[in-house]
Amino acid sequence: MNFRPLHDRVLVRRIEAEEKTSGGIIIPDTAKEKPQEGEVVSAGTGARSESGEVHPLEVKAGDRVLFGKWSGTEVKVNGEDLLIMKESDILGIIG
């Protein structure tokens, strides 16, 4: 199934956090938080202004991004858990 988000929405794949701390302590699954870092899988065409102009998105497929802890809606596409969120929910691009 092909999926392309509409307007200013972005499809993001979470990037799992390290299972070990820098000191070598292994973090159990029950103590882990949901990662707030992800990779953009696909992006919409852009937001439409009141005058009808389309403003392109700043993010593109392949960008690594940071987003809020409770941002987005979880969906399953091709058996993979992904997030759909508005570009405004993205805090920044990494790299």
ABEGO torsion letter per residue (X at the ends): XBBBBBEABBBBBBBBBBABBAAGBBBBAAABBBBABBBBABBBAEBBBAAGBBBBBABBBGBBBBBBAABEBBBBBGGBBBBBBBAAABAEBBX
